[in-house]
Amino acid sequence: MCRNIKTLFNFEPPATELEIRDASLQFVRKLSGFSVPSQANREAFDRAVEEVAESARTLIRSMVTSAEPRNRAVEAAKAKERSQIRFAR
């Protein structure tokens, strides 16, 4: 489940709202153990996703680094190459 949570800090272009929300959703899914919550738990689940997303936004905005921003396309290509090596048969 958590393989979909990607590093969001220090990229050019910066992380989008959708990327932050997706990472937050994956985190809450992992913590709760549910991919889709029941109707009874939907409100708590959605609230948790929004709270985690807000915390992530705050964290990303407040962090500083002297490192050059990473390029999303280059990092995606590296990940694809690692995946091909890992799953080669």
C-alpha positions as CSV (number, residue, x, y, z in Angstrom):
1,M,0.0,0.0,0.0
2,C,2.7,2.6,1.0
3,R,4.7,2.1,-2.2
4,N,2.6,4.8,-3.7
5,I,3.6,7.4,-1.2
6,K,6.3,9.4,-3.0
7,T,8.8,12.0,-1.8
8,L,7.2,15.4,-2.4
9,F,9.9,17.8,-1.1
10,N,12.5,19.5,-3.2
11,F,11.1,18.8,-6.7
12,E,10.8,21.1,-9.7
13,P,8.0,21.7,-10.3
14,P,6.8,21.6,-6.7
15,A,4.3,18.9,-5.5
16,T,0.7,19.5,-6.6
17,E,-2.3,19.5,-4.3
18,L,-3.4,16.2,-6.0
19,E,0.0,14.6,-5.2
20,I,-0.2,15.7,-1.5
21,R,-3.8,14.5,-1.2
22,D,-2.9,11.1,-2.9
23,A,0.0,10.6,-0.5
24,S,-2.2,11.5,2.5
25,L,-4.9,9.1,1.3
26,Q,-2.4,6.3,1.1
27,F,-1.1,7.1,4.5
28,V,-4.5,7.0,6.1
29,R,-5.4,3.8,4.2
30,K,-2.2,2.2,5.7
31,L,-3.0,3.4,9.2
32,S,-6.6,2.3,9.1
33,G,-6.2,-0.9,7.3
34,F,-9.0,0.0,4.9
35,S,-8.8,0.9,1.2
36,V,-12.4,2.0,1.3
37,P,-13.9,2.8,4.7
38,S,-17.5,1.8,5.7
39,Q,-20.2,4.4,5.7
40,A,-19.9,4.5,9.5
41,N,-16.3,5.4,9.2
42,R,-16.3,7.6,6.1
43,E,-16.4,11.0,7.9
44,A,-13.6,10.1,10.2
45,F,-11.5,8.7,7.3
46,D,-12.1,11.8,5.1
47,R,-11.3,14.1,8.0
48,A,-8.0,12.2,8.7
49,V,-7.0,12.5,5.0
50,E,-7.6,16.3,5.1
51,E,-5.7,16.7,8.4
52,V,-2.7,14.6,7.1
53,A,-2.8,16.6,3.8
54,E,-2.7,19.9,5.7
55,S,0.2,18.7,7.9
56,A,2.1,17.6,4.7
57,R,1.5,21.0,3.1
58,T,2.8,22.7,6.3
59,L,5.9,20.5,6.4
60,I,6.7,20.9,2.7
61,R,6.4,24.7,2.8
62,S,8.5,25.0,6.0
63,M,11.4,22.8,5.0
64,V,14.6,24.3,3.5
65,T,17.5,22.8,1.7
66,S,20.6,24.0,-0.2
67,A,20.3,21.0,-2.6
68,E,19.2,21.6,-6.2
69,P,15.6,20.6,-6.8
70,R,15.2,17.2,-8.3
71,N,13.7,16.7,-11.8
72,R,10.4,14.7,-11.7
73,A,11.0,13.1,-15.1
74,V,14.5,12.0,-14.3
75,E,13.4,10.5,-10.9
76,A,10.5,8.7,-12.7
77,A,12.9,7.2,-15.2
78,K,15.2,6.0,-12.4
79,A,12.2,4.4,-10.6
80,K,11.1,2.7,-13.8
81,E,14.6,1.3,-14.4
82,R,14.7,0.0,-10.8
83,S,11.3,-1.6,-11.3
84,Q,12.3,-3.3,-14.5
85,I,15.4,-4.7,-12.8
86,R,13.5,-5.8,-9.7
87,F,10.7,-7.6,-11.7
88,A,12.8,-9.0,-14.5
89,R,12.3,-12.7,-15.1
